[in-house]
Amino acid sequence: MSLFSLPEYPGMRVVLVRGTDQPARLVVKSVAQGASCPARG
């Protein structure tokens, strides 16, 4: 899988990709300003 074919997720950013073979390791960081409380659904 190419990094460029990964789906985009709002509020998330890939900060590190390790490995050239599968499986590769991705480090993803939340860049969202906030989130709703799951208990209040």
Rosetta constraint file for C-alpha pairs under 8 A:
AtomPair CA 1 CA 5 HARMONIC 6.78 0.50
AtomPair CA 1 CA 6 HARMONIC 7.76 0.50
AtomPair CA 2 CA 6 HARMONIC 7.06 0.50
AtomPair CA 8 CA 12 HARMONIC 7.89 0.50
AtomPair CA 9 CA 13 HARMONIC 7.92 0.50
AtomPair CA 10 CA 32 HARMONIC 7.79 0.50
AtomPair CA 11 CA 30 HARMONIC 5.72 0.50
AtomPair CA 11 CA 31 HARMONIC 4.98 0.50
AtomPair CA 11 CA 32 HARMONIC 4.35 0.50
AtomPair CA 11 CA 33 HARMONIC 7.97 0.50
AtomPair CA 12 CA 28 HARMONIC 6.52 0.50
AtomPair CA 12 CA 29 HARMONIC 5.67 0.50
AtomPair CA 12 CA 30 HARMONIC 4.59 0.50
AtomPair CA 12 CA 31 HARMONIC 5.55 0.50
AtomPair CA 12 CA 32 HARMONIC 7.02 0.50
AtomPair CA 13 CA 28 HARMONIC 5.54 0.50
AtomPair CA 13 CA 29 HARMONIC 5.35 0.50
AtomPair CA 13 CA 30 HARMONIC 6.45 0.50
AtomPair CA 13 CA 31 HARMONIC 6.75 0.50
AtomPair CA 14 CA 26 HARMONIC 6.86 0.50
AtomPair CA 14 CA 27 HARMONIC 5.94 0.50
AtomPair CA 14 CA 28 HARMONIC 4.42 0.50
AtomPair CA 14 CA 29 HARMONIC 6.37 0.50
AtomPair CA 15 CA 26 HARMONIC 7.69 0.50
AtomPair CA 15 CA 27 HARMONIC 5.68 0.50
AtomPair CA 15 CA 28 HARMONIC 5.66 0.50
AtomPair CA 15 CA 29 HARMONIC 6.57 0.50
AtomPair CA 16 CA 26 HARMONIC 5.77 0.50
AtomPair CA 16 CA 27 HARMONIC 5.00 0.50
AtomPair CA 16 CA 28 HARMONIC 7.20 0.50
AtomPair CA 17 CA 24 HARMONIC 7.02 0.50
AtomPair CA 17 CA 25 HARMONIC 5.76 0.50
AtomPair CA 17 CA 26 HARMONIC 4.70 0.50
AtomPair CA 17 CA 27 HARMONIC 6.49 0.50
AtomPair CA 18 CA 24 HARMONIC 5.85 0.50
AtomPair CA 18 CA 25 HARMONIC 5.05 0.50
AtomPair CA 18 CA 26 HARMONIC 6.48 0.50
AtomPair CA 19 CA 23 HARMONIC 7.54 0.50
AtomPair CA 19 CA 24 HARMONIC 4.89 0.50
AtomPair CA 19 CA 25 HARMONIC 6.43 0.50
AtomPair CA 20 CA 24 HARMONIC 6.45 0.50
AtomPair CA 36 CA 40 HARMONIC 7.82 0.50
AtomPair CA 36 CA 41 HARMONIC 7.74 0.50
AtomPair CA 37 CA 41 HARMONIC 6.66 0.50
